[in-house]
Amino acid sequence: MRRPAFLSLPERSAKPRDVGLTHVLDKGQTVQSTQSVLLASAPLIDVWKFGWGTAYIDTALIEKLALLRAADIRTCLGGTLLEISWAQGKAQECLDWAAEVGFDAVEVSRGVAPMTVSDKRELLCRATESFEVLSEVGSKDPQEVLTPDEWTSEVAGDIAAGAAVRGGGIDRILFEAPRKDQQAWLIRTFGPDVNLANIACNEVLALETLRLGLRADTCDVTRTWQLT
C-alpha cells in the first residue's frame, strides 16, 4: 500500500542514506522474525548489527545475511566478538571469517577487553582493509569514565585510522539510543536526521514516527501541525 501524503512532514531521504541512519541491534532474530521485520521496515533500516557474539553461534547466519543483502541493508559484526577474539590472539581469524561469510562492516570497540587506545587503533587499521568500520567510543565498565578531552581525542584518532562513522561532525556519529526517551531527546536536539543506533528490530516503525513528528514526544519540534 502506498503511504498517504496529505500531511506536512519533515523530509526524509531514501536509501542509500548518508544521514538519518537507523542502525538496528539483532539480539537473536530467527529467519522468520527477520523476514517479518524486513517486510514491515526494510526501507527504513540502514545497518543491521549482530549484537555481541550472536553471529558466532547463529545457525541461521548465512540465510539472514542473504536476506539483508537483498534488502539493501548493511550488515555489521558486533564489537564484543572482535574484542574477545583479540584477547585470545584470534583477531585476524575473526576478520577473515567475517569477510568469508559476507559481513559488510565490523564494529571495533574496547568496551570489555583490556585494550589500549593504541591497540584499538591497530585493530581498526587492520579491519579497514576489508570492511567499513564502525568505531565505538566508550567502555561498558561504569568505573571507566572518559573526560571530554579523552572522548574528543579518541574519536579524532579513530577517524584518522579509517573509521567510517561515530566520530567527527554529527553527520558521522551514530548515537546508541535503544530507549524511546533517548531517541526523542536526540531528535529534539539534533533534528529528524540524527543517526541512531542499537534500535530494537521491532521498534523501527516507532522510531520513524518520532523522526517524522507523528508522536507526542516530537510533534512540536518537527512542526507537523499548526493551529489556525
Buried (B, 14 or more C-beta within 10 A) or exposed (E): EEEEEEEEBBEBEEBEBEBBBBBBBBEEBEBEBBBBBBEBBBBBBBBBBBBBBBBBEBEBBEBBBEBBEEBEBBBBBBBBBBBBBBEEEBBEEBBEBBBEEEBBBBBBBBBBBEBEBEBBBBBBBBBBEEBBBBBBBBBEEEEEEEEEEEEEBBBEBBBEBBBBBBBEEBBBBBBBBBEBEBBBBBBBEBBBBBBBBBBBBBBBEBBBBBBBBBBEBBBEBBEBEEEE
